[in-house]
Amino acid sequence: MSAAEVDRLRGPILRSVSRSFYLSLRMLPEALRDPLSLAYLLARATDTIADTVGPPLDLRVDLFRKLAGAIQGTEPGATALNVRSLFVSLQSDESERTLIDSLPAALEWLESLSEGDRREVRTVLQKINAGQLLDLERFGSGEGIQALTTAADLDQYTYLVAGSVGEFWTRLCFAHVRGFSNRGRGEMEELGKQYGKALQLINVLRDAGADLRQGRSYLPREELRSLGIKLEEILIAPEAVEPLLAKSRDAAESGLNAGLDYSCAIESARVRCATALPALLGARTLALLRAAGSKAFNERVKVPRTEVQSLMIWAATTFASPRALRKKFADLSSG
């Protein structure tokens, strides 16, 4: 494929679907940018397919499976053309419409990566797609409120769609960044996994109210049952689930601390700052969620754009030491 098409994918298209991730990537060595950018774009594209309302569920599942197979190289590349022809016009968001339109080019880019990077991208997408498919099959019917059953289901979900990304990031960094960490690869993979799971759990907590209104819940039924509350009652009396929210926030905080330890173990200042940014934003989001409590079900909890920009400027201009990162993390956690 042409260099211009690759530049378009890793430039304006990536920037349009994730500005903060795009800016974080600018801090990283060039060797890391392509596999990380492409993995993000493919995961975002398959997530968009899964979330598209309109086509019957069985058709969405079938095409999702075929697209996931095309990413793995087990389905013909023409699959992307079929997916594009059906789904591109169904996207109301212009950025996502452009992303779906670029699926064939993204698969061409995947084939052009080095063998090692292509293998890593396929490995992490296999796990992410498995989590997305579980979501699609569980929630895609739109019939009533559907929910995860057990805490183990939630743990599996957060691992597949985000914990696996921490492992992927770690393997790429050990492959491409000389003297990447002062800790061993196995320890870093475990910290990275816990880090990714925590970030996804924060997303679950932040979006819990909106998800319920759309007929889905990642709050496990068994946990709700122990509190004597039904899914249908949460939006009416959200304070009843505060014990579960508090427990989940504590779990997320523990995972963010693992992410901070992970980041502080990185020797390269540039890679350290890019890796720490999600933990810092997560700490601030978690502080806002604690302050909102059960009100978060009916209020949009989000770090203001000005704060995000300020934090990114701080990271980009200071290349903070582990000590400075820990201080900033503590300040953000305290609100």
C-alpha positions as CSV (number, residue, x, y, z in Angstrom):
1,M,0.0,0.0,0.0
2,S,1.1,3.6,-0.5
3,A,3.0,5.6,2.1
4,A,0.3,8.3,1.7
5,E,-2.5,5.9,2.7
6,V,-0.5,4.8,5.8
7,D,0.1,8.4,6.7
8,R,-3.6,9.1,6.4
9,L,-4.5,6.1,8.7
10,R,-2.0,6.9,11.4
11,G,-2.5,10.7,11.1
12,P,-5.9,12.3,10.5
13,I,-8.0,9.1,10.8
14,L,-6.4,8.1,14.1
15,R,-6.6,11.7,15.4
16,S,-10.3,11.9,14.6
17,V,-11.3,8.8,16.6
18,S,-8.9,9.3,19.6
19,R,-7.3,12.6,20.1
20,S,-5.7,11.9,23.5
21,F,-4.3,8.5,22.4
22,Y,-3.0,10.1,19.2
23,L,-1.2,12.7,21.2
24,S,0.2,10.1,23.6
25,L,1.6,8.2,20.6
26,R,3.6,11.3,19.5
27,M,5.8,10.8,22.6
28,L,6.7,7.3,21.7
29,P,9.7,6.0,19.6
30,E,8.7,5.6,15.9
31,A,9.1,1.8,16.0
32,L,6.2,1.6,18.5
33,R,3.8,3.9,16.7
34,D,2.7,1.8,13.7
35,P,1.7,-1.4,15.5
36,L,0.0,0.5,18.4
37,S,-1.8,2.8,16.0
38,L,-3.0,0.0,13.8
39,A,-4.1,-2.1,16.7
40,Y,-6.2,0.8,18.0
41,L,-7.8,1.5,14.7
42,L,-8.7,-2.1,14.1
43,A,-10.2,-2.5,17.6
44,R,-12.1,0.8,17.2
45,A,-13.4,-0.4,13.8
46,T,-14.6,-3.8,15.1
47,D,-16.2,-2.1,18.1
48,T,-18.0,0.3,15.8
49,I,-19.4,-2.7,13.8
50,A,-20.5,-4.4,17.0
51,D,-22.3,-1.2,18.1
52,T,-24.0,-0.3,14.8
53,V,-27.8,-0.4,15.3
54,G,-29.8,-1.4,12.2
55,P,-28.8,-4.7,10.7
56,P,-30.3,-7.9,12.3
57,L,-28.2,-9.3,15.2
58,D,-27.4,-12.5,13.4
59,L,-26.0,-10.6,10.4
60,R,-23.9,-8.4,12.6
61,V,-22.5,-11.4,14.4
62,D,-21.7,-13.2,11.2
63,L,-20.0,-10.2,9.6
64,F,-18.2,-9.4,12.9
65,R,-16.8,-13.0,13.0
66,K,-15.7,-12.7,9.3
67,L,-14.0,-9.4,9.9
68,A,-12.2,-10.8,13.0
69,G,-11.1,-13.7,10.8
70,A,-9.8,-11.3,8.1
71,I,-7.7,-9.6,10.7
72,Q,-6.3,-13.0,11.7
73,G,-5.7,-13.9,8.1
74,T,-8.2,-16.8,8.1
75,E,-10.8,-15.0,6.0
76,P,-10.3,-13.3,2.6
77,G,-9.4,-9.7,2.6
78,A,-12.5,-9.0,0.5
79,T,-14.5,-9.4,3.7
80,A,-13.5,-5.9,4.6
81,L,-15.1,-4.6,1.4
82,N,-18.4,-6.4,2.3
83,V,-18.4,-5.0,5.8
84,R,-17.6,-1.5,4.4
85,S,-20.4,-1.6,1.9
86,L,-23.0,-2.5,4.5
87,F,-21.8,-0.5,7.5
88,V,-20.2,2.7,6.2
89,S,-23.6,4.4,5.4
90,L,-25.0,3.5,8.8
91,Q,-22.5,5.5,10.7
92,S,-23.9,8.9,11.9
93,D,-20.4,10.0,13.2
94,E,-18.3,11.2,10.3
95,S,-15.0,10.0,12.0
96,E,-16.4,6.5,12.4
97,R,-17.8,6.5,8.8
98,T,-14.3,7.4,7.6
99,L,-12.7,4.7,9.7
100,I,-15.1,2.0,8.4
101,D,-14.5,3.2,4.9
102,S,-10.7,2.7,5.4
103,L,-11.0,-0.9,6.7
104,P,-9.5,-2.5,3.5
105,A,-6.5,-0.1,3.7
106,A,-6.1,-1.0,7.4
107,L,-5.9,-4.7,6.6
108,E,-3.3,-4.0,3.9
109,W,-1.3,-2.0,6.4
110,L,-1.4,-5.0,8.8
111,E,0.1,-7.3,6.1
112,S,2.9,-4.8,5.5
113,L,4.1,-4.8,9.2
114,S,7.1,-6.9,10.2
115,E,6.3,-10.5,11.0
116,G,6.8,-9.9,14.7
117,D,4.6,-6.8,14.9
118,R,1.9,-8.4,12.8
119,R,1.8,-11.4,15.1
120,E,1.5,-9.2,18.1
121,V,-1.3,-7.1,16.6
122,R,-3.2,-10.2,15.7
123,T,-2.7,-11.7,19.1
124,V,-4.2,-8.7,20.9
125,L,-7.0,-8.3,18.4
126,Q,-8.0,-11.9,18.8
127,K,-8.6,-11.2,22.5
128,I,-10.2,-7.8,22.1
129,N,-12.5,-9.2,19.4
130,A,-13.5,-12.1,21.6
131,G,-14.6,-9.6,24.3
132,Q,-16.4,-7.5,21.7
133,L,-18.2,-10.6,20.4
134,L,-19.3,-11.6,23.9
135,D,-20.7,-8.1,24.3
136,L,-22.5,-8.3,20.9
137,E,-24.1,-11.6,21.6
138,R,-25.0,-10.7,25.2
139,F,-26.4,-7.2,24.6
140,G,-27.1,-7.0,20.8
141,S,-30.7,-8.2,20.9
142,G,-32.0,-5.0,22.5
143,E,-34.6,-7.0,24.4
144,G,-34.9,-5.7,28.0
145,I,-32.0,-5.0,30.2
146,Q,-29.2,-7.6,29.9
147,A,-26.4,-7.9,32.4
148,L,-23.3,-9.8,33.2
149,T,-24.0,-12.7,35.6
150,T,-21.0,-12.9,37.8
151,A,-17.9,-11.0,39.0
152,A,-15.9,-13.5,37.0
153,D,-17.7,-12.4,33.8
154,L,-16.7,-8.8,34.5
155,D,-13.1,-9.7,35.2
156,Q,-13.0,-11.7,31.9
157,Y,-14.5,-8.8,30.0
158,T,-12.0,-6.2,31.4
159,Y,-9.1,-8.6,30.6
160,L,-10.1,-9.3,27.0
161,V,-10.8,-5.8,25.9
162,A,-8.1,-3.9,28.0
163,G,-6.0,-6.1,30.2
164,S,-4.7,-7.8,27.0
165,V,-3.7,-4.4,25.7
166,G,-1.4,-3.9,28.7
167,E,0.3,-7.2,27.9
168,F,0.5,-6.2,24.2
169,W,2.1,-2.8,25.0
170,T,4.6,-4.6,27.2
171,R,5.7,-7.1,24.6
172,L,6.1,-4.4,22.0
173,C,8.1,-2.2,24.3
174,F,10.5,-5.0,25.2
175,A,10.9,-5.8,21.5
176,H,11.5,-2.2,20.4
177,V,12.8,-0.2,23.3
178,R,16.4,-0.9,24.5
179,G,16.5,-1.2,28.3
180,F,12.8,-0.7,28.5
181,S,12.3,-1.5,32.2
182,N,14.1,-2.1,35.4
183,R,11.7,-4.9,36.1
184,G,11.4,-8.3,34.3
185,R,9.1,-8.9,31.4
186,G,6.8,-11.3,33.3
187,E,6.3,-8.8,36.1
188,M,5.7,-6.0,33.7
189,E,3.1,-8.0,31.7
190,E,1.2,-8.7,34.9
191,L,1.3,-5.0,36.0
192,G,0.2,-4.0,32.5
193,K,-2.7,-6.4,32.6
194,Q,-3.9,-5.1,35.9
195,Y,-3.4,-1.5,34.6
196,G,-5.6,-2.2,31.5
197,K,-8.3,-3.9,33.5
198,A,-8.5,-0.9,35.8
199,L,-8.9,1.6,33.0
200,Q,-11.8,-0.5,31.6
201,L,-13.4,-0.8,35.0
202,I,-13.3,3.0,35.3
203,N,-15.1,3.1,31.9
204,V,-17.7,0.7,33.2
205,L,-18.3,2.9,36.3
206,R,-18.4,6.1,34.3
207,D,-20.9,4.7,31.8
208,A,-23.0,2.6,34.1
209,G,-26.0,4.9,33.9
210,A,-25.9,5.5,30.2
211,D,-25.5,1.7,29.6
212,L,-28.5,0.9,31.8
213,R,-30.6,3.4,29.8
214,Q,-29.5,1.5,26.7
215,G,-30.5,-1.9,28.1
216,R,-27.1,-3.2,29.2
217,S,-25.3,-3.5,32.5
218,Y,-21.8,-4.6,33.4
219,L,-22.7,-4.6,37.1
220,P,-23.0,-8.4,37.8
221,R,-26.4,-9.7,38.7
222,E,-25.0,-11.8,41.6
223,E,-23.5,-8.6,43.1
224,L,-26.8,-6.8,42.8
225,R,-28.7,-9.8,44.2
226,S,-26.5,-9.7,47.3
227,L,-27.7,-6.1,47.9
228,G,-31.3,-7.0,47.3
229,I,-31.7,-4.8,44.3
230,K,-32.9,-5.5,40.8
231,L,-31.5,-4.0,37.6
232,E,-34.7,-2.2,36.9
233,E,-34.5,-0.4,40.2
234,I,-31.0,1.1,40.0
235,L,-31.9,4.2,38.1
236,I,-34.8,4.9,40.5
237,A,-32.7,4.3,43.7
238,P,-29.1,4.4,42.7
239,E,-27.9,4.9,46.2
240,A,-28.7,1.3,46.9
241,V,-25.8,0.2,44.8
242,E,-23.2,2.5,46.4
243,P,-21.6,-0.4,48.3
244,L,-20.9,-2.2,44.9
245,L,-19.7,1.1,43.4
246,A,-17.3,1.7,46.3
247,K,-16.0,-1.9,46.0
248,S,-15.4,-1.4,42.2
249,R,-13.8,2.0,42.7
250,D,-11.3,0.4,45.2
251,A,-10.6,-2.3,42.7
252,A,-10.0,0.3,40.0
253,E,-7.7,2.3,42.3
254,S,-5.6,-0.9,43.0
255,G,-5.2,-1.4,39.3
256,L,-4.2,2.2,38.6
257,N,-1.6,1.9,41.3
258,A,-0.2,-1.1,39.4
259,G,-0.2,1.1,36.3
260,L,1.7,3.7,38.2
261,D,4.3,1.1,39.3
262,Y,4.5,-0.1,35.7
263,S,5.1,3.4,34.4
264,C,7.7,4.3,37.0
265,A,9.7,1.2,36.1
266,I,10.2,2.4,32.5
267,E,13.6,3.8,31.9
268,S,12.8,6.0,28.8
269,A,11.3,9.3,29.9
270,R,9.3,9.6,26.7
271,V,7.8,6.1,26.9
272,R,7.3,6.5,30.7
273,C,5.2,9.7,30.2
274,A,3.1,8.3,27.4
275,T,2.4,5.2,29.4
276,A,1.6,7.1,32.6
277,L,-0.9,9.5,31.0
278,P,-3.9,7.0,31.1
279,A,-3.2,6.4,34.8
280,L,-3.2,10.1,35.6
281,L,-6.4,10.7,33.7
282,G,-7.8,7.6,35.3
283,A,-6.9,8.9,38.8
284,R,-8.7,12.1,38.1
285,T,-11.8,10.4,36.7
286,L,-11.9,8.1,39.7
287,A,-11.7,11.1,42.0
288,L,-14.7,12.6,40.2
289,L,-16.6,9.3,40.4
290,R,-16.0,9.1,44.2
291,A,-17.2,12.6,44.6
292,A,-20.3,11.9,42.5
293,G,-21.1,8.6,44.2
294,S,-24.4,7.1,43.1
295,K,-25.2,10.4,41.4
296,A,-22.9,9.2,38.6
297,F,-25.8,7.1,37.2
298,N,-27.6,10.3,36.3
299,E,-24.8,12.7,35.8
300,R,-22.1,12.7,33.1
301,V,-18.8,12.3,34.9
302,K,-15.9,13.4,32.7
303,V,-12.6,15.1,33.1
304,P,-13.0,18.6,31.5
305,R,-11.1,19.0,28.2
306,T,-9.1,21.9,29.7
307,E,-7.8,19.6,32.4
308,V,-6.9,16.9,29.9
309,Q,-5.0,19.4,27.8
310,S,-3.2,20.8,30.8
311,L,-2.2,17.3,31.9
312,M,-0.9,16.4,28.5
313,I,1.1,19.6,28.3
314,W,2.6,18.9,31.7
315,A,3.6,15.4,30.6
316,A,5.0,16.5,27.3
317,T,7.0,19.3,28.7
318,T,8.4,17.8,31.8
319,F,9.0,14.1,30.9
320,A,8.4,13.6,34.6
321,S,10.6,11.5,36.8
322,P,9.0,8.6,38.7
323,R,8.9,10.8,41.8
324,A,7.1,13.6,40.0
325,L,4.6,11.1,38.5
326,R,3.8,9.7,41.9
327,K,3.2,13.1,43.3
328,K,1.0,14.1,40.4
329,F,-0.9,10.9,40.7
330,A,-1.5,11.4,44.4
331,D,-2.7,15.0,43.8
332,L,-5.1,13.9,41.1
333,S,-6.4,11.0,43.2
334,S,-7.2,13.3,46.1
335,G,-9.3,15.5,43.8
